[in-house]
């Protein structure tokens, strides 16, 4: 029988990339959703007959549950996830359907992880944070952690050129992440960190080189300490190219009045203005992504550092590869782990390396 995959929010840049990856690497029947018929026009023309479009609003619970029940796998790409409840996951558990998402905010990840026992009892494998960061980045960390007798520190740095090939939703996610201080695992205790603070210059692979990154609230800030209990510190930092975007974002985090930044209308305004600006700068900056994972720990009685790096010319496509590869593993029966898991706890390094090789994504490793 043909596998049926439902991609919620599949007409967005990330959702479209996931659909394209699945259409390339599987024979599954793919249905992507959107809230209006106009959004779905030209889907078959763009992606082929393997991909269909369904008009569906997530607020229509009855129709949503019916669509889930008619699927073998549901992939939730309808962000921003700051505003989402875990209702889609709950319905998947009720219907016995495996679940993935591209969530990128700790509030949603926390809600999803609360359903671990219910998913395990239902035999449902649910994996959250499966894109590029979080996603591929988390599996790079797992690769690094496994090199040590005792890992002690994780330092993750992300760099995105221009818009990253993503839509306005990703811009919303960035500005929503600036609203509140957040807890980070530092020196074996949770400490409050201000978003977009403590600029650090990090060496990324060419063509990026030395670039500035800042503290940013990501789900892996709290999932990695739980996945790897011996780790004493987890740092997650993010930056943009061109660098002047970093300074504008810093101003939004530290200069703009907090009550103003917490208004949805202000978030929308900044998101659309930023997306317009990146449409211009994309022409010379590109839309790529760089990830740098650095793990420090004890190996053979000595302190060592293991560094992994990845670059991709299109951030949205890279995210599609991260989620699409895990979807393929689930559909082929190579990955089965009932419960709700962040990707670093669900995906073994062997399967991760197989998935990246199948997508021709190269990850470089070296000891510092």
C-alpha positions as CSV (number, residue, x, y, z in Angstrom):
1,X,0.0,0.0,0.0
2,X,1.1,3.6,-0.7
3,X,2.1,5.6,2.4
4,X,0.1,8.7,2.9
5,X,1.8,11.7,4.4
6,X,0.0,14.8,5.6
7,X,2.0,18.0,5.8
8,X,0.3,20.8,7.8
9,X,1.3,24.2,6.6
10,X,2.9,22.6,3.5
11,X,2.7,25.6,1.3
12,X,5.1,27.6,3.4
13,X,8.8,27.7,2.5
14,X,9.8,25.1,5.1
15,X,6.7,22.9,4.4
16,X,7.3,23.0,0.7
17,X,10.9,22.0,1.2
18,X,9.8,19.0,3.3
19,X,7.2,18.0,0.6
20,X,9.8,18.3,-2.2
21,X,12.3,16.1,-0.2
22,X,9.7,13.4,0.4
23,X,8.6,13.5,-3.3
24,X,12.2,13.0,-4.3
25,X,13.1,10.3,-1.9
26,X,9.9,8.3,-1.4
27,X,6.9,7.0,-3.3
28,X,4.5,8.3,-0.7
29,X,1.2,10.1,-1.5
30,X,1.7,13.6,-0.1
31,X,-1.0,16.0,0.9
32,X,-0.1,19.5,1.9
33,X,-2.6,21.9,3.6
34,X,-3.4,25.6,3.6
35,X,-6.3,27.7,4.7
36,X,-7.5,29.0,1.3
37,X,-7.8,27.4,-2.2
38,X,-5.7,30.2,-3.7
39,X,-2.7,29.0,-1.7
40,X,-3.0,25.6,-3.3
41,X,-3.1,26.7,-6.9
42,X,-0.3,25.2,-9.0
43,X,0.8,22.7,-6.4
44,X,0.8,19.8,-8.8
45,X,2.6,21.9,-11.4
46,X,5.3,22.9,-9.0
47,X,5.8,19.6,-7.2
48,X,4.3,16.9,-9.5
49,X,1.3,14.7,-9.3
50,X,2.6,13.0,-6.2
51,X,1.6,16.0,-4.2
52,X,-2.0,17.1,-3.6
53,X,-3.5,20.1,-1.8
54,X,-6.2,20.1,0.9
55,X,-7.9,23.2,2.2
56,X,-7.7,22.9,6.0
57,X,-7.7,25.2,8.9
58,X,-6.2,23.7,12.1
59,X,-9.1,25.2,14.0
60,X,-11.5,22.8,12.2
61,X,-10.9,20.0,14.6
62,X,-13.3,17.5,13.0
63,X,-11.8,17.9,9.5
64,X,-8.3,17.9,11.0
65,X,-8.9,14.6,12.8
66,X,-10.3,13.1,9.6
67,X,-7.3,14.1,7.6
68,X,-4.9,12.7,10.3
69,X,-6.9,9.4,10.5
70,X,-6.4,9.0,6.7
71,X,-2.6,9.4,7.0
72,X,0.3,7.2,7.9
73,X,2.5,10.1,9.0
74,X,1.7,13.7,10.0
75,X,4.4,16.5,9.6
76,X,3.5,19.7,11.4
77,X,5.1,22.7,9.6
78,X,2.4,25.3,10.5
79,X,4.4,27.8,12.6
80,X,5.2,30.0,14.3
81,X,5.1,27.5,17.1
82,X,5.1,30.1,19.9
83,X,1.3,30.3,19.4
84,X,0.6,26.6,18.9
85,X,-0.9,24.1,21.4
86,X,-0.2,20.4,21.1
87,X,-3.6,19.5,19.7
88,X,-2.2,18.1,16.4
89,X,0.1,15.7,18.4
90,X,-2.8,14.8,20.7
91,X,-5.0,13.8,17.7
92,X,-2.1,11.8,16.1
93,X,-1.8,9.8,19.4
94,X,-5.6,9.2,19.4
95,X,-5.5,8.0,15.8
96,X,-2.3,6.0,16.2
97,X,-0.4,8.0,13.5
98,X,3.3,8.8,13.7
99,X,4.2,12.5,14.0
100,X,7.0,14.9,13.2
101,X,7.3,18.7,13.4
102,X,9.7,21.5,12.6
103,X,9.0,23.3,15.9
104,X,11.6,25.7,17.1
105,X,10.4,27.2,20.4
106,X,10.8,25.8,23.9
107,X,7.1,26.5,24.9
108,X,5.8,24.2,22.2
109,X,8.5,21.6,22.7
110,X,7.6,21.5,26.4
111,X,4.0,21.0,25.7
112,X,4.7,18.2,23.2
113,X,7.1,16.3,25.5
114,X,4.3,16.1,28.1
115,X,2.6,13.6,25.9
116,X,5.5,11.1,26.0
117,X,3.8,8.4,28.0
118,X,0.5,8.6,26.0
119,X,2.4,8.3,22.7
120,X,4.4,5.4,24.0
121,X,1.2,3.6,25.2
122,X,-0.4,4.2,21.7
123,X,2.8,2.9,19.9
124,X,3.2,6.3,18.2
125,X,6.6,7.6,17.4
126,X,6.6,11.4,17.7
127,X,9.7,13.4,17.0
128,X,9.9,17.2,17.5
129,X,12.5,19.8,16.3
130,X,13.5,17.9,13.1
131,X,14.5,20.7,10.7
132,X,18.0,22.2,10.4
133,X,18.3,24.1,13.7
134,X,17.0,22.6,15.8
135,X,17.2,19.2,14.0
136,X,20.3,18.3,12.0
137,X,22.3,20.5,14.5
138,X,21.1,18.3,17.4
139,X,22.3,15.2,15.7
140,X,25.6,16.8,15.1
141,X,25.9,17.3,18.8
142,X,25.1,13.7,19.5
143,X,27.8,12.7,17.0
144,X,30.2,14.8,19.0
145,X,29.1,13.7,22.5
146,X,29.6,10.1,21.5
147,X,33.3,10.8,20.9
148,X,34.0,11.3,24.6
149,X,34.3,9.3,27.7
150,X,32.6,12.2,29.5
151,X,31.2,15.2,27.6
152,X,31.2,18.4,29.6
153,X,30.2,21.4,27.4
154,X,28.2,21.9,24.2
155,X,28.5,25.1,22.1
156,X,26.1,25.4,19.1
157,X,26.4,28.3,16.7
158,X,24.1,29.1,13.8
159,X,24.5,31.6,11.0
160,X,21.9,32.4,8.4
161,X,22.4,34.5,5.2
162,X,19.6,36.9,4.5
163,X,16.1,35.3,4.7
164,X,17.6,31.8,4.5
165,X,15.1,31.1,1.7
166,X,12.3,31.0,4.3
167,X,9.1,33.1,4.5
168,X,7.7,35.7,6.9
169,X,6.9,33.0,9.5
170,X,10.7,32.6,10.2
171,X,11.0,36.3,10.7
172,X,8.2,36.2,13.2
173,X,9.9,33.4,15.0
174,X,13.1,35.5,15.3
175,X,11.3,38.5,16.8
176,X,9.2,36.4,19.1
177,X,12.4,34.9,20.5
178,X,13.5,38.4,21.6
179,X,10.6,39.0,24.0
180,X,11.8,37.4,27.2
181,X,14.9,36.3,29.0
182,X,15.3,32.5,29.1
183,X,16.9,29.8,31.3
184,X,20.1,28.3,30.0
185,X,22.2,25.4,31.5
186,X,25.5,27.0,32.5
187,X,28.0,25.5,35.0
188,X,25.5,22.8,36.1
189,X,22.7,25.2,37.0
190,X,19.9,27.1,35.2
191,X,20.8,30.7,34.7
192,X,18.8,33.5,33.1
193,X,20.1,34.8,29.9
194,X,19.0,37.9,27.9
195,X,18.2,37.1,24.2
196,X,20.6,38.5,21.6
197,X,23.3,39.2,24.2
198,X,27.0,38.4,24.6
199,X,28.2,38.7,21.0
200,X,30.8,36.2,20.2
201,X,33.0,35.9,17.1
202,X,32.9,32.3,15.8
203,X,34.9,30.7,13.0
204,X,32.6,29.2,10.4
205,X,33.6,27.4,7.2
206,X,34.0,29.4,4.0
207,X,32.4,31.5,2.6
208,X,31.3,32.8,6.0
209,X,34.6,32.8,8.1
210,X,34.6,34.8,11.4
211,X,31.1,36.0,12.2
212,X,29.2,37.3,15.2
213,X,26.6,35.2,17.0
214,X,24.4,35.9,20.1
215,X,22.5,34.0,22.7
216,X,19.2,32.9,21.3
217,X,16.4,30.9,22.9
218,X,16.1,27.5,21.2
219,X,14.5,24.2,22.3
220,X,17.9,22.5,22.3
221,X,18.9,24.9,25.1
222,X,16.9,22.7,27.5
223,X,16.6,19.4,25.6
224,X,20.3,18.8,25.2
225,X,21.0,19.0,29.0
226,X,18.3,16.4,29.5
227,X,19.6,14.1,26.7
228,X,23.2,14.3,28.0
229,X,23.1,14.6,31.8
230,X,26.9,14.8,32.3
231,X,27.1,18.0,30.2
232,X,27.7,21.0,32.5
233,X,27.0,23.8,30.0
234,X,25.0,24.2,26.8
235,X,25.4,27.4,24.7
236,X,23.1,28.2,21.8
237,X,23.9,31.2,19.7
238,X,22.6,32.6,16.4
239,X,23.7,35.3,14.0
240,X,22.8,36.8,10.6
241,X,24.6,37.8,7.4
242,X,25.0,40.7,6.5
243,X,26.2,41.7,10.0
244,X,24.1,44.9,10.2
245,X,21.1,42.6,10.7
246,X,22.6,41.5,13.9
247,X,22.9,45.1,15.2
248,X,19.2,45.8,14.2
249,X,18.1,42.6,16.0
250,X,20.2,43.6,19.0
251,X,18.4,47.0,19.1
252,X,15.0,45.2,18.9
253,X,16.0,43.0,21.8
254,X,17.6,45.7,24.0
255,X,16.4,49.2,22.9
256,X,12.8,48.9,21.8
257,X,10.3,49.1,24.7
258,X,9.4,45.6,25.9
259,X,5.6,46.3,25.9
260,X,5.9,47.3,22.3
261,X,7.9,44.2,21.3
262,X,5.2,42.0,23.0
263,X,2.4,43.3,20.7
264,X,1.5,41.1,17.9
265,X,1.0,44.0,15.5
266,X,4.6,45.1,16.2
267,X,5.9,41.6,15.5
268,X,4.0,41.6,12.2
269,X,5.4,45.0,11.2
270,X,9.0,44.1,12.0
271,X,8.6,40.7,10.3
272,X,7.3,42.1,7.0
273,X,9.9,44.9,7.0
274,X,12.7,42.5,7.7
275,X,11.5,40.1,4.9
276,X,11.4,43.0,2.5
277,X,14.9,44.0,3.4
278,X,16.3,40.4,3.0
279,X,14.6,40.2,-0.4
280,X,17.0,42.9,-1.4
281,X,20.1,41.7,0.4
282,X,19.6,38.0,-0.6
283,X,21.0,39.0,-4.0
284,X,24.5,39.4,-2.7
285,X,24.4,37.5,0.7
286,X,22.7,34.3,-0.5
287,X,20.2,32.4,1.6
288,X,22.5,29.7,3.1
289,X,23.1,28.4,6.6
290,X,26.1,27.4,8.6
291,X,26.1,25.2,11.7
292,X,29.0,24.8,14.1
293,X,28.8,22.2,16.9
294,X,31.7,22.2,19.4
295,X,31.7,19.6,22.2
296,X,34.3,19.7,25.0
297,X,34.9,16.7,27.3
298,X,37.2,14.1,28.7
299,X,38.8,11.5,26.3
300,X,41.5,9.1,27.5
301,X,42.0,11.1,30.6
302,X,42.6,14.4,28.8
303,X,40.4,17.4,27.9
304,X,39.6,17.6,24.2
305,X,37.4,19.5,21.8
306,X,35.5,18.0,18.9
307,X,34.1,20.4,16.2
308,X,31.6,19.6,13.5
309,X,30.5,22.0,10.8
310,X,28.0,22.1,8.0
311,X,27.1,24.6,5.3
312,X,24.2,24.5,2.9
313,X,23.3,27.0,0.2
314,X,19.6,27.2,1.1
315,X,18.4,27.2,4.7
316,X,14.8,26.2,3.9
317,X,16.0,23.3,1.7
318,X,18.4,22.1,4.5
319,X,15.4,22.1,6.9
320,X,13.4,20.1,4.4
321,X,16.3,17.5,4.2
322,X,16.4,17.2,8.0
323,X,12.7,16.6,8.4
324,X,12.2,14.6,5.1
325,X,15.0,12.2,5.9
326,X,13.5,11.3,9.3
327,X,10.1,10.9,7.6
328,X,11.6,8.5,5.1
329,X,13.2,6.5,8.0
330,X,9.8,6.3,9.7
331,X,8.0,5.3,6.5
332,X,10.5,2.6,5.7
333,X,10.3,1.1,9.3
334,X,14.0,1.9,10.0
335,X,13.1,4.2,12.9
336,X,10.6,3.2,15.5
337,X,10.7,4.7,19.0
338,X,7.3,5.1,20.6
339,X,6.9,8.2,22.7
340,X,7.6,11.9,22.1
341,X,11.3,12.8,21.7
342,X,13.6,15.6,20.6
343,X,15.5,14.5,17.6
344,X,18.8,13.9,19.5
345,X,17.1,11.2,21.6
346,X,15.2,9.6,18.8
347,X,17.8,9.3,15.9
348,X,20.9,7.2,16.3
349,X,24.1,8.5,14.8
350,X,24.2,5.6,12.4
351,X,20.8,6.5,11.0
352,X,21.7,10.2,11.0
353,X,24.9,9.6,9.0
354,X,22.9,7.4,6.5
355,X,20.3,10.1,6.1
356,X,22.8,12.9,5.5
357,X,24.7,10.8,3.0
358,X,21.5,10.0,1.1
359,X,20.9,13.8,0.8
360,X,24.6,14.5,-0.1
361,X,24.9,16.8,2.9
362,X,28.5,16.8,4.1
363,X,29.4,17.3,7.8
364,X,33.1,18.0,8.5
365,X,34.7,17.0,11.8
366,X,38.0,17.8,13.4
367,X,39.6,17.9,16.8
368,X,40.7,21.2,18.2
